[in-house]
Amino acid sequence: MEEVVLGPMDCISVPAKVMRSFKNVGDTYGYLLVIIGGTENSTVSRPQDVIDAAAAAGLALDKDGKMVAAE
């Protein structure tokens, strides 16, 4: 696992199909701009442990693979 701390206006590029997460380590509100390129229209894939943790927090995947509040 790797970690990098970015500053204001910093930019990072992460290859497709690489698992990643983001966390604001500052004490002020932050903004994150994500640009997904390419022509492939696919859903985000998640490891099973993330799906399990989301379920424990009251979330579930809908029929389109989006994380939503469990019914």
C-alpha positions as semicolon CSV with decimal commas, in nm:
position;residue;x (nm);y (nm);z (nm)
1;M;0,000;0,000;0,000
2;E;0,130;0,343;-0,089
3;E;0,033;0,683;0,044
4;V;0,093;1,038;-0,075
5;V;-0,014;1,367;0,080
6;L;-0,106;1,632;-0,176
7;G;-0,114;2,005;-0,123
8;P;-0,339;2,277;-0,269
9;M;-0,364;2,256;-0,649
10;D;-0,156;1,934;-0,662
11;C;-0,249;1,676;-0,923
12;I;-0,220;1,298;-0,929
13;S;-0,291;1,040;-1,198
14;V;-0,390;0,685;-1,110
15;P;-0,406;0,414;-1,378
16;A;-0,736;0,247;-1,459
17;K;-0,831;-0,061;-1,258
18;V;-0,603;0,037;-0,967
19;M;-0,782;0,046;-0,631
20;R;-0,756;0,385;-0,461
21;S;-0,914;0,592;-0,190
22;F;-0,896;0,955;-0,084
23;K;-0,902;1,117;0,259
24;N;-0,887;1,484;0,353
25;V;-0,610;1,501;0,616
26;G;-0,648;1,877;0,659
27;D;-0,863;2,068;0,903
28;T;-1,056;2,263;0,638
29;Y;-1,307;2,159;0,375
30;G;-1,147;2,021;0,061
31;Y;-1,248;1,966;-0,301
32;L;-1,169;1,667;-0,519
33;L;-1,206;1,679;-0,897
34;V;-1,210;1,340;-1,066
35;I;-1,184;1,303;-1,442
36;I;-1,244;0,959;-1,587
37;G;-1,129;0,926;-1,945
38;G;-1,181;0,666;-2,211
39;T;-1,472;0,531;-2,406
40;E;-1,555;0,236;-2,182
41;N;-1,884;0,281;-1,996
42;S;-1,845;0,055;-1,695
43;T;-1,926;0,058;-1,326
44;V;-1,683;0,092;-1,039
45;S;-1,568;-0,241;-0,903
46;R;-1,513;-0,288;-0,531
47;P;-1,336;-0,560;-0,332
48;Q;-1,565;-0,784;-0,127
49;D;-1,435;-0,648;0,206
50;V;-1,543;-0,297;0,100
51;I;-1,888;-0,425;0,003
52;D;-1,913;-0,607;0,338
53;A;-1,809;-0,296;0,534
54;A;-2,062;-0,087;0,340
55;A;-2,335;-0,341;0,417
56;A;-2,248;-0,320;0,787
57;A;-2,293;0,059;0,758
58;G;-2,638;0,022;0,598
59;L;-2,541;0,046;0,232
60;A;-2,587;-0,192;-0,061
61;L;-2,519;-0,215;-0,432
62;D;-2,820;-0,145;-0,653
63;K;-2,891;-0,323;-0,982
64;D;-2,657;-0,081;-1,162
65;G;-2,369;-0,140;-0,921
66;K;-2,407;0,194;-0,742
67;M;-2,368;0,216;-0,362
68;V;-2,700;0,327;-0,212
69;A;-2,882;0,313;0,120
70;A;-3,001;-0,042;0,187
71;E;-3,375;-0,091;0,168
